[in-house]
Amino acid sequence: MKHDNNDMSTINEQPNSSITNNEIMKKPIKTRLTLRMISVFLLLGNAAPLYALSPIHLLNYVDSYGNVSLRNSGDIQLPDPLVITGNLNLERSKISQLPRSLTVNGNLNLAYTEVEYLPLLFNVDGFVNLAHSKIKELNYGMRVKGDLSLMGTEIQKLPDNLYVKGDLYLNNSKITELPNQIIVDGNIYIRGTKITNIPDNAKIKGHIIN
């Protein structure tokens, strides 16, 4: 049987591949690295999926003083209930929902977060920083044992019987009036708001600063 030279060249020609044996051997390593990078982005990047942190995982972010820093993390889910012996820093994280029961023996920093509501079981011994967050509402009769900052938020109303042991920062928020029975041991900062009147039953030991 006679074959044309052109036919033989076609039969003997090997597929042109740019993948070498070394690159094939490295594929499992690349796969493992990719999976590791995905897990890192879930926690520290701008990942959309929710990443649940167990109490054991949380230990990786606790310092020797009991402080927990998850600043700039993704949309994480914290253990419930959660007790922090020091400060809890979630500034600029993508977290949108807090545990139903949250106790922080130090300060709570929720600035620039997606949090809209606070837990019903909510106890913080230090300041509560909600500046530039998505907060929509505070708990009725909320008690803050340090400063409370709502600067730059879209919140429109404060709850009655609010107590703030430190200063209350309302600068550039949508608050238009102070609530009934409000008690503030420090100053109230209202620059950039439409607050013009102070309730007769308000108890403010410091000054109203505009």
C-alpha positions as CSV (number, residue, x, y, z in Angstrom):
1,M,0.0,0.0,0.0
2,K,1.4,3.3,-1.0
3,H,1.2,6.4,1.1
4,D,1.6,9.9,0.0
5,N,4.5,11.7,1.7
6,N,2.1,14.4,2.9
7,D,-0.1,11.7,4.4
8,M,2.8,10.2,6.3
9,S,3.9,13.6,7.7
10,T,0.3,14.0,8.9
11,I,0.2,10.6,10.6
12,N,3.6,11.0,12.3
13,E,3.1,14.6,13.4
14,Q,2.6,14.9,17.2
15,P,0.2,17.4,18.7
16,N,2.0,20.6,19.5
17,S,1.7,21.1,23.3
18,S,3.2,23.8,25.3
19,I,2.8,21.8,28.6
20,T,6.0,20.2,29.7
21,N,6.4,17.2,32.1
22,N,7.7,19.6,34.8
23,E,4.6,21.8,34.5
24,I,2.3,18.7,34.7
25,M,4.1,17.7,37.9
26,K,3.6,21.1,39.4
27,K,-0.2,21.1,38.9
28,P,-1.1,19.5,42.3
29,I,1.0,22.2,44.0
30,K,-0.7,25.0,42.1
31,T,-4.1,23.5,43.0
32,R,-3.2,23.5,46.7
33,L,-1.9,27.1,46.5
34,T,-5.1,28.1,44.8
35,L,-7.3,26.6,47.5
36,R,-5.2,28.2,50.1
37,M,-5.5,31.6,48.4
38,I,-9.3,31.2,48.2
39,S,-9.5,30.5,52.0
40,V,-7.4,33.6,52.7
41,F,-9.6,35.8,50.5
42,L,-12.7,34.6,52.3
43,L,-11.4,35.9,55.5
44,L,-9.2,38.8,54.6
45,G,-10.3,39.9,51.2
46,N,-13.5,41.3,49.6
47,A,-15.1,37.9,49.3
48,A,-18.8,37.7,49.0
49,P,-19.4,34.3,50.6
50,L,-20.0,34.0,54.3
51,Y,-17.0,32.6,56.3
52,A,-18.0,31.0,59.6
53,L,-15.4,31.3,62.4
54,S,-15.5,28.7,65.1
55,P,-14.3,29.5,68.6
56,I,-11.1,27.6,67.8
57,H,-10.5,29.6,64.6
58,L,-11.0,32.8,66.6
59,L,-8.1,32.0,68.9
60,N,-5.8,32.7,65.9
61,Y,-6.8,36.4,66.2
62,V,-6.6,36.9,70.0
63,D,-3.6,38.6,71.5
64,S,-2.1,38.1,74.9
65,Y,-4.5,40.8,76.3
66,G,-7.7,39.1,75.0
67,N,-8.1,41.6,72.2
68,V,-9.5,40.3,68.9
69,S,-8.8,42.1,65.6
70,L,-10.6,41.2,62.4
71,R,-10.1,44.5,60.7
72,N,-10.6,44.5,56.9
73,S,-11.9,40.9,57.0
74,G,-14.6,39.5,54.6
75,D,-18.2,38.7,55.4
76,I,-17.5,36.6,58.4
77,Q,-19.8,34.9,60.9
78,L,-18.8,35.0,64.5
79,P,-19.5,32.3,67.1
80,D,-22.8,32.7,69.0
81,P,-22.8,33.4,71.9
82,L,-19.5,35.4,71.9
83,V,-17.6,36.8,74.8
84,I,-14.5,38.9,74.3
85,T,-12.3,39.6,77.3
86,G,-10.6,42.6,75.7
87,N,-11.4,44.8,72.7
88,L,-13.1,43.6,69.5
89,N,-12.0,45.4,66.3
90,L,-14.1,44.8,63.2
91,E,-13.4,48.1,61.5
92,R,-13.8,48.1,57.7
93,S,-14.8,44.4,57.7
94,K,-17.6,43.2,55.5
95,I,-19.5,41.6,58.4
96,S,-23.2,42.3,58.2
97,Q,-24.6,40.4,61.2
98,L,-23.4,40.1,64.8
99,P,-24.0,37.2,67.1
100,R,-27.4,37.2,68.9
101,S,-25.5,37.4,72.2
102,L,-22.4,39.6,72.3
103,T,-20.3,40.6,75.3
104,V,-17.2,42.7,75.0
105,N,-15.3,43.5,78.2
106,G,-13.4,46.3,76.3
107,N,-14.1,48.5,73.3
108,L,-16.2,47.6,70.2
109,N,-15.1,49.0,66.9
110,L,-17.7,48.6,64.1
111,A,-16.7,51.7,62.0
112,Y,-17.2,51.3,58.3
113,T,-19.0,48.0,58.6
114,E,-22.1,46.6,57.0
115,V,-23.8,46.0,60.4
116,E,-27.4,47.4,60.5
117,Y,-28.7,46.1,63.8
118,L,-27.1,45.3,67.2
119,P,-27.8,42.0,69.1
120,L,-30.6,42.0,71.7
121,L,-28.2,40.6,74.2
122,F,-25.5,43.3,73.9
123,N,-23.1,44.3,76.6
124,V,-19.9,46.4,76.0
125,D,-17.8,47.8,78.8
126,G,-16.0,50.4,76.7
127,F,-16.8,52.6,73.8
128,V,-19.0,51.6,70.9
129,N,-17.8,53.0,67.5
130,L,-20.4,52.8,64.7
131,A,-19.0,55.7,62.7
132,H,-19.8,55.5,59.0
133,S,-21.4,52.1,59.4
134,K,-24.7,50.9,57.9
135,I,-26.4,51.0,61.4
136,K,-30.2,51.7,61.1
137,E,-31.4,51.3,64.7
138,L,-30.2,51.1,68.3
139,N,-31.7,49.0,71.0
140,Y,-34.3,50.5,73.2
141,G,-32.8,51.7,76.5
142,M,-29.3,51.0,75.2
143,R,-26.6,51.6,77.8
144,V,-23.1,52.5,76.6
145,K,-20.4,52.5,79.3
146,G,-17.9,54.6,77.2
147,D,-18.2,56.9,74.2
148,L,-20.8,56.2,71.5
149,S,-20.0,57.4,67.9
150,L,-22.6,57.5,65.1
151,M,-20.7,60.0,63.0
152,G,-21.5,59.9,59.3
153,T,-24.3,57.3,59.6
154,E,-27.7,57.2,58.0
155,I,-29.5,56.5,61.3
156,Q,-32.4,58.9,61.8
157,K,-33.6,58.2,65.3
158,L,-32.1,57.4,68.7
159,P,-34.0,55.2,71.2
160,D,-35.7,56.6,74.3
161,N,-33.8,56.1,77.6
162,L,-30.4,56.0,75.9
163,Y,-27.6,56.2,78.4
164,V,-24.0,57.2,77.4
165,K,-21.4,57.3,80.1
166,G,-18.9,59.1,77.9
167,D,-19.3,61.4,74.9
168,L,-22.0,61.1,72.2
169,Y,-20.8,61.8,68.6
170,L,-23.6,62.6,66.1
171,N,-21.6,64.7,63.7
172,N,-22.8,64.5,60.1
173,S,-25.5,61.9,60.9
174,K,-29.2,62.0,59.9
175,I,-30.3,62.5,63.5
176,T,-32.8,65.4,63.7
177,E,-33.7,65.3,67.4
178,L,-32.5,63.9,70.8
179,P,-34.7,61.2,72.3
180,N,-36.8,61.4,75.5
181,Q,-35.0,60.6,78.8
182,I,-31.6,60.6,77.2
183,I,-28.7,60.7,79.7
184,V,-25.2,61.6,78.6
185,D,-22.4,62.1,81.2
186,G,-20.1,63.7,78.7
187,N,-20.5,66.0,75.7
188,I,-22.8,65.7,72.7
189,Y,-21.3,66.6,69.3
190,I,-24.0,67.6,66.8
191,R,-22.1,69.5,64.0
192,G,-23.6,68.6,60.6
193,T,-27.0,67.5,62.0
194,K,-30.4,69.2,62.1
195,I,-30.7,69.0,65.9
196,T,-32.0,72.3,67.2
197,N,-33.9,71.4,70.4
198,I,-33.0,69.6,73.6
199,P,-35.8,67.6,75.4
200,D,-36.7,69.0,78.8
201,N,-36.2,65.6,80.3
202,A,-32.7,65.2,78.9
203,K,-29.9,64.9,81.4
204,I,-26.6,66.1,79.9
205,K,-23.7,66.7,82.3
206,G,-21.3,68.0,79.6
207,H,-21.9,70.4,76.7
208,I,-23.7,70.5,73.4
209,I,-21.0,71.2,70.9
210,N,-21.9,72.3,67.4
